[in-house]
Amino acid sequence: MILYDFERSGNCYKIRLLLALLQMGYERRTVDMAGGELESEAFLQLNPRGQVPVLKDGEQVLWDSTAILVYLARRYGGENWLPLEPAAMAGVMQWLALEQNEGRYGSARARAIALRLPTPFAENGRMEECREFARVAMSVLEGRLSGHRWLASTDHPTIADIACYPYTALATDADIDLSPYPSIRRWFEDIEALPGYVPLPGRG
């Protein structure tokens, strides 16, 4: 198994975290984003969108962090990480949708702008608009976590937690204040206490 990776990408980190929690070995190949590798013919054959992460598992090649999380959970993680019962599965999917909308256009893009990361989002995003998206996401997350330990389950994490964790935890890179969200901060601690947890780069 090969993960085409970039250390500071929260989306790549999600995959590294789930692989670690699943205790799975894999090879990391760091993509030279600054050097233009994403636009190379070889990389575009792996992912025509020119983005990381990409996962190669045997002959299977997958791109998009959410798709990769779903694949790993279903193939290697049993039902805890992505349940099969329809309502429970939908419960996971709605948090994945939050991450890909308010979360992605909020804290993820705000962080890219603030850190001048090598991504088109950093060039096109407007900081205060991104911060407002982030606050919407934080409010929804806080509302759920104030009465529940995990996002989509009452007693164990799922890929919903894996997906939403990195860019929420890194929101301070964009001067987004996390002090109004005690339940989110408690949730960080629960994730970071999971057996096999690997540190999130940039989280002090």
C-alpha positions in Angstrom: 0.0 0.0 0.0 1.4 3.4 -1.0 0.2 6.8 0.2 1.1 9.8 -1.9 1.4 12.4 0.8 2.2 15.9 1.9 3.2 16.4 5.5 1.3 19.7 6.2 -1.9 18.6 4.4 -4.8 17.9 6.8 -6.4 15.8 4.2 -3.3 13.6 3.9 -3.1 13.5 7.7 -6.6 12.0 7.9 -5.4 9.0 6.0 -2.2 8.6 8.0 -4.3 8.8 11.2 -6.8 6.1 10.2 -4.0 3.8 8.9 -2.3 4.2 12.3 -5.4 3.5 14.2 -6.0 0.4 12.0 -2.4 -0.6 12.7 -1.7 -0.9 9.0 1.7 -0.7 7.4 2.1 1.4 4.2 4.7 3.3 2.2 4.7 7.1 2.3 5.7 9.0 -0.8 6.0 12.7 -0.3 4.8 14.7 -3.2 6.9 17.7 -4.2 4.0 20.2 -4.4 6.2 23.3 -4.6 8.2 21.7 -7.4 5.1 21.1 -9.5 4.8 17.4 -9.1 1.0 17.6 -8.9 0.9 18.8 -12.4 3.2 16.2 -13.8 2.0 13.6 -16.3 2.9 10.8 -14.0 0.9 12.2 -11.0 -2.1 13.2 -13.2 -2.3 9.5 -14.2 -2.9 8.7 -10.6 -5.3 11.6 -9.9 -6.5 13.7 -12.8 -7.5 16.4 -10.3 -3.9 17.0 -9.4 -4.4 16.8 -5.6 -3.1 14.7 -2.6 -3.8 12.4 -1.0 -3.7 9.4 -3.4 -3.8 5.8 -2.1 -2.6 2.9 -4.1 -3.6 -0.5 -2.7 -2.5 -3.2 -5.0 -4.1 -2.4 -8.3 -6.7 -0.1 -6.7 -5.9 3.7 -7.0 -8.1 6.1 -5.1 -8.0 9.9 -4.7 -10.0 12.3 -2.4 -9.5 12.0 1.3 -13.2 11.1 2.0 -13.3 8.4 -0.6 -10.1 6.9 0.8 -11.4 7.0 4.4 -14.6 5.2 3.2 -12.5 2.6 1.4 -10.2 1.9 4.3 -13.0 1.8 6.8 -15.1 -0.6 4.7 -12.2 -2.9 3.6 -10.1 -3.0 6.7 -12.0 -1.4 9.6 -15.1 -3.6 10.2 -18.3 -1.8 11.1 -17.1 0.5 13.8 -15.5 3.0 11.5 -18.3 3.0 9.0 -21.5 1.2 10.0 -23.6 -0.7 7.5 -27.0 0.0 9.2 -28.6 2.7 7.0 -29.4 5.3 9.7 -26.0 4.9 11.3 -24.2 5.1 8.0 -26.1 8.2 7.1 -25.1 9.7 10.4 -21.5 9.3 9.5 -22.1 10.7 6.0 -23.7 13.9 7.2 -20.6 14.8 9.2 -18.4 14.0 6.2 -20.6 16.5 4.3 -20.1 19.1 6.9 -16.4 18.7 6.7 -16.4 19.0 2.9 -18.5 22.1 2.9 -18.3 24.5 5.9 -15.2 22.8 7.2 -13.3 22.8 3.9 -14.4 26.3 2.9 -13.9 27.4 6.4 -10.9 26.5 8.6 -9.1 24.5 5.9 -9.1 27.3 3.4 -8.5 30.0 6.0 -5.4 28.1 7.2 -4.1 27.7 3.6 -4.4 31.5 3.2 -2.8 32.3 6.5 0.2 29.9 6.0 0.5 30.6 2.2 0.4 26.9 1.5 1.0 25.8 -2.1 -2.6 25.3 -3.0 -5.0 27.2 -5.4 -7.3 27.7 -2.4 -4.8 30.1 -0.8 -4.8 32.3 -3.8 -8.6 32.5 -4.3 -10.0 32.5 -0.7 -11.2 35.5 1.2 -10.1 35.2 4.8 -13.0 36.7 6.7 -15.5 34.8 4.6 -13.6 31.6 5.3 -13.5 32.3 9.1 -17.3 32.8 9.1 -17.7 29.4 7.4 -15.4 28.0 10.1 -17.5 29.5 12.9 -20.6 27.9 11.4 -18.9 24.5 11.4 -17.6 25.0 14.9 -21.1 25.8 16.2 -22.6 22.7 14.7 -19.8 20.5 16.0 -20.0 22.0 19.4 -23.8 21.5 19.5 -23.3 17.8 18.8 -20.3 17.2 21.1 -21.9 19.0 24.0 -24.1 16.0 24.5 -22.1 13.2 22.9 -18.6 12.0 23.1 -18.3 11.3 19.3 -19.8 12.8 16.2 -21.7 9.8 14.8 -21.7 7.2 17.5 -22.4 7.2 21.2 -19.5 5.0 22.2 -16.7 4.9 19.6 -15.1 7.1 16.9 -15.9 6.7 13.3 -14.4 8.2 10.1 -16.6 11.2 10.8 -14.3 12.1 13.7 -11.2 11.4 11.6 -12.5 13.6 8.8 -13.5 16.6 11.0 -10.6 16.6 13.4 -7.5 17.9 11.5 -8.7 21.2 10.1 -10.8 21.9 13.2 -7.8 21.4 15.5 -5.6 23.5 13.2 -8.1 26.4 13.0 -5.8 28.5 15.3 -3.4 28.8 12.4 -5.9 31.2 10.9 -6.5 33.0 14.2 -9.8 31.3 14.8 -10.4 31.2 18.5 -11.3 27.8 19.9 -11.9 29.0 23.5 -15.7 29.3 23.0 -15.9 25.6 22.2 -15.1 23.5 25.3 -16.8 20.3 23.9 -14.7 20.5 20.8 -11.5 20.9 22.8 -12.5 17.9 25.0 -13.1 15.9 21.7 -9.6 16.7 20.6 -8.3 15.2 23.8 -10.4 12.0 23.3 -9.1 11.6 19.7 -5.5 12.2 20.8 -5.9 9.5 23.5 -6.8 6.8 21.0 -4.4 3.9 20.9 -2.2 4.4 17.8 -2.8 8.1 17.5 -0.1 9.9 15.5 0.5 13.6 16.2 -1.0 16.2 13.9 1.7 18.3 12.4 1.4 21.9 13.5 -0.8 21.2 16.5 1.2 22.4 19.5 
